[in-house]
Amino acid sequence: MATQSPGGGRSLKGTSSREGTAKATVNDQISQAVQSTANLIHLMQQSSPSQAQLMKLPKNLLAKTSTIKNTGQVLEQMPRVISSLDAHMEIGLQSVPHLKTVTQLLANMESWQVSSISQAHLIPEEKEPQQGNQHSGID
């Protein structure tokens, strides 16, 4: 939980402590699961008639060790990622009124350009009949 520090900033002591405890718990559980699986495989190898298939299991488990470590690293980074995303979302939400203003300005500019173009097309059309009348009067 964030607390107010004497300088007016925020402190995340409680959050860091809980994150550390959670990380330690997850790491312990992963280690216990790997150790239990290795022990179980060892027992199965000793008592199973199909030892050839069971011999592959520890190799497969060892091959997944890097994946397990990477998962632990991702779990460690997750609170920072979530906090960062939360901050970006907050900034984005604060920008919404500005985006509405920019959108309205762009719509007004587009409307003005369309009306300018349509007026530019109307002016030559109005002049053509007048020029035609002048020619008919001279003939």
MODELLER restraints for C-alpha pairs under 7 A, 6 or more apart:
rsr = mdl.restraints
at = mdl.atoms
rsr.add(forms.Gaussian(group=physical.xy_distance, feature=features.Distance(at['CA:1:A'], at['CA:12:A']), mean=6.32, stdev=0.5))
rsr.add(forms.Gaussian(group=physical.xy_distance, feature=features.Distance(at['CA:1:A'], at['CA:14:A']), mean=5.05, stdev=0.5))
rsr.add(forms.Gaussian(group=physical.xy_distance, feature=features.Distance(at['CA:1:A'], at['CA:15:A']), mean=5.23, stdev=0.5))
rsr.add(forms.Gaussian(group=physical.xy_distance, feature=features.Distance(at['CA:2:A'], at['CA:10:A']), mean=6.07, stdev=0.5))
rsr.add(forms.Gaussian(group=physical.xy_distance, feature=features.Distance(at['CA:2:A'], at['CA:11:A']), mean=5.39, stdev=0.5))
rsr.add(forms.Gaussian(group=physical.xy_distance, feature=features.Distance(at['CA:2:A'], at['CA:12:A']), mean=4.84, stdev=0.5))
rsr.add(forms.Gaussian(group=physical.xy_distance, feature=features.Distance(at['CA:2:A'], at['CA:14:A']), mean=6.84, stdev=0.5))
rsr.add(forms.Gaussian(group=physical.xy_distance, feature=features.Distance(at['CA:3:A'], at['CA:10:A']), mean=5.67, stdev=0.5))
rsr.add(forms.Gaussian(group=physical.xy_distance, feature=features.Distance(at['CA:3:A'], at['CA:11:A']), mean=5.23, stdev=0.5))
rsr.add(forms.Gaussian(group=physical.xy_distance, feature=features.Distance(at['CA:3:A'], at['CA:12:A']), mean=6.74, stdev=0.5))
rsr.add(forms.Gaussian(group=physical.xy_distance, feature=features.Distance(at['CA:4:A'], at['CA:10:A']), mean=4.98, stdev=0.5))
rsr.add(forms.Gaussian(group=physical.xy_distance, feature=features.Distance(at['CA:4:A'], at['CA:11:A']), mean=6.24, stdev=0.5))
rsr.add(forms.Gaussian(group=physical.xy_distance, feature=features.Distance(at['CA:5:A'], at['CA:11:A']), mean=6.02, stdev=0.5))
rsr.add(forms.Gaussian(group=physical.xy_distance, feature=features.Distance(at['CA:23:A'], at['CA:76:A']), mean=6.67, stdev=0.5))
rsr.add(forms.Gaussian(group=physical.xy_distance, feature=features.Distance(at['CA:38:A'], at['CA:58:A']), mean=6.83, stdev=0.5))
rsr.add(forms.Gaussian(group=physical.xy_distance, feature=features.Distance(at['CA:45:A'], at['CA:51:A']), mean=5.43, stdev=0.5))
rsr.add(forms.Gaussian(group=physical.xy_distance, feature=features.Distance(at['CA:45:A'], at['CA:54:A']), mean=5.91, stdev=0.5))
